[in-house]
Amino acid sequence: MEEFKQKIALFIDADNAPAGKFEDVLTEVANYGVVTIRKAYGNWKSPTLKAWEELLHEYAIQPIQQYDLTKGKNASDIAMVIDAMDVMYTKQIDVMCFVSSDSDFTPMVTRALAEGKVVLGFGERKTPSPFVNACSKFLFLDQEKTQEKAAARPKNIKSDTKLINLLRQAIEATEDEDGWAALGPVGSNISNKTSFDPRNYGFRNLSSLFKAIDLFELKRGPNNSYLVRDARRK
């Protein structure tokens, strides 16, 4: 029996997304299923889209031409939303993916979520936070990877009150009587609230993030899984 694979629709705001990171996008979405629709929006007569233009044939991306009719207005955003709505209601799509750094697609995302779709977002750190937070998962494409910045991450994370509270609340919601919580349920609890991804903080996975800061304890549990506890429970 053929294994079921989720169908993905990929919408790219080429005017506001880095072409050099597109392989990272494809690598991530491959974890969710197969991309059956690939569309990129922008003014393809503009030399600024040359890098994206070179990817069109290689990755079978359908270019959608949008002229800059009004200065300061991005017609590509509107076209993406219209097409996304059309696809959502006329195609058998399980996952909707938006690649954009400069637009707030929050209404589109919340509508897709209400229709039972998984919504993936990709963009640079300048992406509007409402759009980032609305997605099922959002991955920043301009992650910092230098050793100097890596060394500063634990300190920066400890000062991120919103993140620390999110982690602590997830542990509290899933902990046993001794305060230990399995990492899997902790991650699921966080995913139900926000588009959090440890890679956006420079860590490969959730266990690496917990290991990097001394506000939490981490140990091995059954079947070599991880258990985590708020260090304040000592």
N, C-alpha and C positions, 0 to 999 in steps of 0.2 A: 504494500500500500504506500503510495507516494506521501512523503512527509509534508504536512501543511506548512506553508510559508506565508507570512503576512505580506500583503502588498503595500508598497510605499509610494507616495506621490511626493516628489521633490521639487520645490519652488525656490528659485535663486534670484535674489535682487542683485544682479551683476553690477549695478551702479554703486552698491554699498557693501560689497563682500570681497575678501581677498582671494583671487584665483589660485594663488600659490598654496592655499590650504585645502583645496577641494578634495585631494586624496584623503586627507584626514576625515573629511565629512563622509566620504564613501566608506571608509573603514569602519566608522562608527555605525552608520545606518545598516551596514551588512549584518550587524548583530541582531537586527530586528526583522529582517526579511529580505525581499527582493524589490528593487526599485523598478516599477513598471511605468512611471511617468516622470520625465525629467524636463523641466522648462526653466529657461533663464531669461530674465526681463531686463531691458536696457536700451539705450540708444546705440545700436550697433554700428552707426556711422561715426561714432566718437572714438578717437584714438586711445582714450583711456580704457577701453574695453578690449584692447588687443590681446591681453593675456587670457581673458575669458574666451575670446574668439578662437584661440588656438586649441582650446579644450573641447569645443563643441562636437567635432567629428570623433575625437578620440573617445569620448564618453557618451556619445549618442544623446547629446543635450539638444533639445529643440529651442532655438532662439526666438524670442517674441520681441518684435521691434516696437519701441515706444519713443516717440520723438519728444524733445524737451519743448513742449508747446508753451509753457508759462514759466518764467524764471522763478526759482525758489520752490516750485511744485514738482513732486516726483510722480509722474504718470505711471511709472513702473509699479509703485506701491498699490495703486488702485487696480491696475490690471491683474496683479498677483492675487489680490483679495477676490476679485470677480471670478477668476479661473479656479481658485481654491474652493470657493463656494460651489461652483459648478461641478467640480470633480467630486466633492464631498457627497453631493446628492445624486449624482448620475453614474458614478463608478464604484466598483467594489474595492474600496481602499480601507486599509486598517490603520496605517500610520501616515501622518502628514508631516512633512519636514520643510522648515523655512530657513533659508540662509540669507541673513541680512544683519547689518550692523547699525543702521541709521533710521529705522522706522519702528513704530509701535504697532504691532499686529495683535495686540491684546484682545480686542473684540473677536477677531477671527479665531484666535487660539481658544478662547473660552467657548465659542460656539462649537468648534470641533470637539473639544473635550465633552461638551454636553451631548454630542452625538455619539459618544463612545469611542472616539479616535484617540490614539496615542499621538502626542504632538512633540516633535523634536525641533529644537532651535539651535542655530549656530551663528556666531557673530563675534565681533571684537568687543572689548570691554566698554566701549562707548555706547553699546546697545542699550536702549531705554530699559530701566529695571522692571517696569510693569510687564513688558514683553518677556523678559528673561524669567521672571518669577511665575508667569502664567503657564509656561511650557511644562510638559511632563518631564522633560530633561533638556537642559540648555548647556552647551559646551562652548567655552570661549576659545577662539581660534588664535589668539595672541597670548598664549600662556608663557609665563616666564620660566626659563629653564637653566639659567646660569648658576654656578655654584654659590656665588656671593648672595644671590637672591634666595637660593634654596636654604642657606644658613639662617636667613632672617625670617623664614616662613613661620616657625613655631611661635616666635615672639609676636609676629603680626596676628596670627590666629588667636592667640590668647587674649589679645586686646580687642578682638572682634566679638563684642558682647552678643550680638544677634546670632552669630554662628554657634557660640558656646552654649547659649540658651537652647538653641535648636537641638544640639547634640544631647544635652542633659535631659530635655523633655522627652526625646525619643527613648533614651535609656530608662527613664522613670516609667514610661508607658509600657515597657516590655520586660522589666526586671523581675527577678524572683525575690523571695523573702530576704535574701542576703545582699540584694542590690545588683546581682550579676544579670546581664542581658546578652542574649545571643546576637552576634553582629548582623546576621541576616534579617531578623525582625526589626532591629534598630534601623537598618538601611531602608527597609520597606516603610517603616513609620515616617521617616524623613521624606521619602519619595511621595508619600500621600499628601504632604504639606507644601512642598516646594520643588523647584527644579534643581536642587542641590546636586553637585557632582564634585567629588574630591579632586578630580583633575584640574578643576578651575582654581584650586588652591595650591597646585603644584605637586599633588600626591597621586600615585597610581591607583590607589583604592582606599576604602574607608579605614581598613586596619592600619595602613601606613600613616594616615592622618592622626588616628588616635595614639599611635606609638610616638609621634613627634612632639606631643605636648604632655606635660606632667599633671594635667588636670584630671586624667583618667587612668585607670588600671586596665591592662589587657592581659589575658591569659588564654591558653588553649583549653578547649572544652571537648565534648564527645566528638568522635570522628574527625579529630584534628581541626575542628572549627574554632572560631574565636569567641571569647566572652569578654564583655567590657563592663566597667563599673565606674561610677563617679568617684573620684578619689576622696571626696568629702565624706563618703560612707565609712571610712576607716574608723 
